[in-house]
Amino acid sequence: YWRIKKGKKVVAVTGSAGKTTTKEMISEILGVRYQVGKNYKNWNNQLGLPLSILKFSGDEDYWVLELGINNPDDMDELAWIACPDIAVILNVGPCHLQGLGSVEGVARSKCLLLDYLTGASKAIVSLDYSYLIDEVASKENIVPVWFSCDRADADYMATYKGAGEFEIIDHDQSLSFSGAAGWSQYCENIAASWAVARDAGLDQAEIIKGFKKFRSPAQRFSIFSHGPWTIIDDTYNANPLSMVKAINTAHDIAEGKNLVLVLGDMAELGKDEESVHKELGKTISNKGCSGILFQGKNAKSVFDGLYIDHKHIFYEVDNETQFITALNSLNLSGGAILFKGSRSTRMEKYIKFFRNWMQSRP
């Protein structure tokens, strides 16, 4: 009732990874010209979404809402509440498989959002995932705006050029710019946000101004320095898609120096739990690193997936003592260190342990 009565324009964001970051980025950019309401933090489920909406005054020009799902019926309930004018589907991956069954099931459930678009609405969808392309093609009367990180046939394509600089191709125009969030991790978020902003009538200068004001939400790829180490705090949550993105970007940040991965279990994977964690081991080996510290019941699966040349730098940890023992065994003097795991693992505690270890060193 409150959405229909007071929501002038609603942007609904969903995807397997990056929903909160994209919601925050879109809100910052639209805020250059408009009044914007957004979910409080990541209140994106059947409790958080209505609580967020009921906090809005109704004077806002845009409400930017993220929708998070775990089960097949979730999107029907959330999208019915949000009743979006603009739907953004970021990506799709092997996430929440315990409830959604398969990647195809994830794509199907995410794309249910498109069934609830209202009026002269827009569907803004990634062109980088075949399951999304297939699902969108099955929808009648949906003519999507496509965005991408690597396909020039998309309406909007964002790529990372290095040194904090991005390039956006906006239909047939190309533009380079930089901002505080300066890593390849953000290409998907930027492309989607750019598409929303252009639909809202913002010009390129306004969009770049908003992007320069954007800061990563806490525990979502926040980067800071501690002595000779670059700490990457991505501890809020993890799934197979976001884990690969984080490791790839952490490898870039290390720039050939030491890279240590402090990782935890990925949850809600159902029958695929073992195979997905074994695949994580292969991903780590293909990217390369100087140390792997892992917490959780899937440690053996990750270890089994590692190539032989990485098995000797793998440590299973469960407390501060084991963590510090592993760091001392690695005997590294600096580099980049990534902390990431599902919310249930509370991986942020290892950042505290790491700081304690740094302060105790001569």
C-alpha positions in Angstrom: 0.0 0.0 0.0 2.8 2.4 0.9 4.8 1.6 -2.2 1.8 2.2 -4.5 0.7 5.3 -2.7 4.1 7.0 -2.2 6.7 5.3 -4.4 7.3 7.6 -7.4 9.8 5.4 -9.1 11.2 2.1 -7.8 14.5 0.5 -8.9 14.7 -3.2 -7.8 18.2 -4.8 -7.9 18.8 -8.6 -7.6 21.6 -11.0 -8.5 23.8 -13.6 -7.0 26.5 -11.2 -5.9 27.0 -7.4 -5.5 23.4 -6.4 -4.8 24.2 -4.1 -1.8 27.2 -2.5 -3.6 25.1 -1.8 -6.7 22.2 -0.5 -4.6 24.6 1.9 -2.9 26.3 3.0 -6.1 22.9 3.6 -7.9 21.7 5.6 -4.9 24.8 7.7 -4.8 24.7 8.5 -8.5 20.9 9.2 -8.6 21.4 11.4 -5.5 23.4 13.9 -7.6 20.1 15.1 -9.0 17.2 13.4 -7.1 16.1 12.6 -3.6 16.7 8.8 -3.1 15.5 6.2 -0.6 17.3 2.9 -0.2 17.2 -0.3 1.9 18.8 0.1 5.2 22.1 -1.8 4.9 21.1 -5.1 3.3 17.6 -5.4 4.6 16.5 -7.2 1.5 14.2 -10.1 2.6 10.6 -10.5 3.5 11.2 -8.6 6.8 13.9 -6.1 5.7 12.3 -5.0 2.5 9.0 -3.8 3.9 10.7 -2.3 7.0 13.0 -0.3 4.6 10.0 0.8 2.6 8.0 1.9 5.6 11.0 4.1 6.7 10.7 6.2 3.6 8.8 9.5 3.8 7.3 9.2 0.3 8.9 12.5 -0.7 11.7 10.7 -2.5 12.0 10.7 -6.3 13.5 7.2 -6.4 13.5 4.2 -4.1 16.4 1.9 -4.8 15.7 -1.6 -3.4 17.8 -4.7 -3.3 15.9 -8.1 -3.3 17.6 -11.2 -1.9 16.2 -14.7 -2.3 17.0 -18.1 -1.0 14.0 -20.2 -2.1 11.8 -20.5 -5.2 8.9 -18.5 -3.7 10.9 -15.6 -2.4 11.0 -13.5 -5.5 7.2 -13.6 -6.0 6.7 -12.3 -2.5 9.5 -9.6 -2.7 8.7 -8.4 -6.2 5.0 -8.1 -5.4 5.9 -5.7 -2.6 8.5 -3.7 -4.6 6.4 -3.5 -7.8 9.4 -2.1 -9.7 9.5 0.4 -12.5 13.1 -0.6 -13.3 14.5 -4.1 -12.7 18.2 -4.7 -12.5 19.5 -8.3 -12.7 23.3 -8.2 -12.1 24.5 -11.7 -12.5 23.7 -15.4 -11.7 25.8 -18.1 -10.2 25.8 -21.3 -8.1 24.4 -19.6 -5.0 21.6 -20.7 -2.6 21.6 -24.0 -4.4 20.1 -25.7 -1.2 16.9 -23.8 -1.9 17.1 -23.0 -5.7 18.5 -26.3 -6.9 20.8 -25.3 -9.8 22.2 -22.3 -11.6 19.2 -22.6 -14.0 16.9 -22.5 -11.0 18.7 -19.4 -9.7 18.3 -17.6 -13.0 14.7 -18.6 -13.2 13.9 -17.3 -9.8 15.9 -14.1 -10.3 14.1 -13.4 -13.5 10.7 -13.7 -11.9 11.4 -10.1 -10.9 10.6 -9.1 -14.6 7.0 -10.5 -14.2 6.3 -7.7 -11.7 7.4 -4.7 -13.7 4.8 -2.0 -13.9 3.9 0.6 -16.5 6.5 2.0 -18.9 9.2 -0.1 -17.2 12.7 -1.1 -18.0 14.6 -4.4 -17.6 18.3 -3.9 -17.2 20.1 -7.2 -17.4 23.7 -8.5 -17.7 24.6 -10.0 -21.1 27.5 -11.9 -19.5 25.5 -14.9 -18.3 23.8 -17.3 -20.7 21.2 -18.5 -18.2 20.0 -14.9 -17.9 19.9 -14.4 -21.7 17.8 -17.5 -22.0 15.4 -16.6 -19.2 14.9 -13.1 -20.6 14.2 -14.5 -24.1 11.4 -16.5 -22.6 9.6 -13.4 -21.3 6.9 -11.9 -23.4 7.0 -8.1 -24.0 10.4 -7.7 -22.3 12.9 -5.7 -24.4 15.9 -5.5 -22.1 18.7 -2.9 -21.8 21.8 -5.0 -21.8 25.0 -4.3 -19.9 28.3 -6.1 -19.8 31.9 -6.2 -18.7 33.3 -7.7 -21.9 30.7 -7.7 -24.7 30.8 -4.7 -27.0 27.3 -5.6 -28.4 25.8 -4.6 -25.0 24.1 -1.2 -24.6 26.6 -0.4 -21.8 30.0 -2.0 -21.3 32.3 -1.2 -18.4 36.0 -2.3 -18.4 38.8 -1.7 -16.0 41.9 -0.2 -17.6 44.2 -0.3 -14.5 45.5 2.4 -12.1 41.9 3.1 -10.9 40.6 4.0 -14.3 37.5 2.6 -16.0 36.1 2.9 -19.5 32.4 2.9 -20.2 31.0 2.4 -23.7 27.6 4.1 -23.7 26.0 2.8 -26.9 28.4 4.2 -29.5 30.3 6.6 -27.1 33.4 5.8 -25.1 34.4 7.6 -21.9 37.2 7.0 -19.4 37.0 8.1 -15.8 38.3 7.2 -12.3 36.9 7.1 -8.8 37.6 6.1 -5.2 36.4 2.5 -5.9 39.1 1.6 -8.4 39.4 -2.1 -9.1 38.0 -4.5 -11.7 35.6 -5.8 -8.9 33.3 -2.9 -9.7 32.9 -3.2 -13.5 29.5 -5.0 -13.2 28.2 -2.5 -10.7 29.3 0.4 -12.8 27.7 -0.8 -16.0 24.4 -1.6 -14.3 24.4 1.8 -12.4 25.2 3.7 -15.6 22.3 2.1 -17.3 19.9 3.1 -14.5 21.3 6.6 -14.4 20.9 7.2 -18.1 17.3 6.0 -17.9 16.8 8.6 -15.1 18.1 11.3 -17.5 21.5 11.9 -15.9 24.3 13.1 -18.1 27.7 11.6 -18.1 29.2 14.3 -15.9 26.6 13.8 -13.3 27.1 10.0 -13.3 30.9 10.4 -12.9 30.3 12.9 -10.0 28.1 10.3 -8.2 30.6 7.5 -8.8 33.5 9.6 -7.3 31.4 10.0 -4.1 30.7 6.3 -3.8 32.4 4.3 -1.0 32.3 0.6 -0.6 29.9 -0.6 2.1 31.5 -2.0 5.2 32.8 -5.5 4.9 32.3 -5.5 1.1 35.7 -5.3 -0.5 36.9 -2.5 1.8 40.6 -2.0 1.3 43.0 -0.4 3.8 46.7 -0.7 4.7 48.4 -2.0 7.8 52.1 -1.7 7.7 53.4 -3.5 4.7 50.1 -5.3 4.1 47.1 -4.4 2.1 44.0 -5.8 3.9 40.9 -6.6 1.8 37.9 -6.9 4.0 35.2 -8.8 2.1 33.9 -10.6 5.1 30.2 -9.9 4.9 29.3 -12.9 2.9 30.5 -15.3 0.2 29.2 -17.6 -2.5 31.0 -19.3 -5.5 30.5 -16.3 -7.8 31.6 -13.6 -5.4 34.5 -15.7 -4.1 36.0 -16.0 -7.6 35.5 -12.3 -8.3 37.2 -11.4 -5.0 40.2 -13.7 -5.5 40.7 -12.4 -9.0 40.7 -8.8 -7.9 42.9 -9.6 -4.8 45.4 -11.1 -7.2 45.4 -7.9 -9.2 45.8 -5.8 -6.0 48.8 -7.9 -4.9 50.6 -6.9 -8.2 53.0 -9.8 -8.1 53.7 -9.5 -4.3 52.6 -12.0 -1.7 48.9 -12.9 -1.7 47.4 -14.6 1.4 43.8 -15.9 1.3 41.9 -16.2 4.6 38.7 -17.9 3.6 35.7 -19.6 5.2 33.0 -22.0 4.1 30.4 -21.0 1.5 27.0 -21.9 2.8 23.6 -23.0 1.4 25.1 -25.1 -1.5 23.2 -28.3 -0.7 24.3 -31.4 -2.6 26.9 -29.4 -4.5 28.8 -28.2 -1.4 31.7 -30.6 -1.7 32.2 -30.2 -5.5 32.0 -26.4 -5.3 34.6 -26.1 -2.6 36.8 -28.5 -4.5 36.4 -26.2 -7.5 37.4 -23.3 -5.2 40.7 -25.1 -4.6 41.3 -25.3 -8.4 40.5 -21.6 -8.8 43.0 -20.7 -6.1 45.7 -22.8 -7.7 45.1 -21.3 -11.1 45.4 -17.8 -9.8 48.3 -18.5 -7.4 49.0 -17.3 -3.9 51.5 -17.4 -1.1 49.3 -18.9 1.6 45.8 -20.3 2.2 44.2 -20.3 5.6 40.7 -21.9 5.7 38.0 -22.2 8.3 35.2 -24.6 8.1 34.0 -28.1 7.4 34.8 -27.9 3.7 38.6 -27.5 4.3 39.3 -31.0 3.0 37.4 -30.3 -0.2 39.3 -27.1 -0.9 42.6 -28.9 -0.1 41.7 -31.7 -2.5 41.1 -29.2 -5.3 44.5 -27.6 -4.9 47.3 -28.4 -7.2 50.3 -30.1 -5.6 52.4 -27.0 -5.5 49.8 -25.2 -3.3 49.1 -28.0 -0.8 52.1 -27.2 1.4 50.9 -23.6 2.0 47.4 -24.7 3.1 46.4 -24.4 6.7 43.1 -25.3 8.4 42.4 -22.7 11.1 39.6 -22.4 13.7 40.9 -20.0 16.3 43.5 -17.2 16.9 46.2 -19.6 18.0 46.0 -21.7 14.9 45.7 -18.6 12.7 48.9 -17.0 14.2 50.8 -20.3 14.0 49.9 -20.5 10.3 51.0 -16.9 9.6 54.3 -17.5 11.4 54.9 -20.7 9.4 54.3 -18.8 6.1 56.9 -16.2 7.3 55.8 -13.5 4.9 56.8 -9.8 5.3 54.0 -8.1 3.4 51.7 -8.2 0.4 47.9 -8.4 0.1 45.6 -10.5 2.4 42.0 -11.2 1.5 39.4 -12.1 4.2 36.2 -13.7 2.9 33.5 -16.3 3.9 29.8 -16.8 4.3 28.1 -14.7 7.0 27.9 -17.8 9.3 31.7 -18.0 9.4 32.2 -14.5 10.9 35.5 -14.1 9.1 35.9 -10.5 10.4 37.4 -11.9 13.6 40.5 -12.9 11.6 41.1 -9.3 10.7 41.3 -8.6 14.4 43.6 -11.6 14.9 45.8 -10.3 12.0 46.1 -6.9 13.5 47.0 -8.4 16.9 49.7 -10.5 15.1 51.1 -7.4 13.3 51.3 -5.5 16.6 53.2 -8.3 18.3 55.9 -8.5 15.7 59.2 -6.8 16.3 
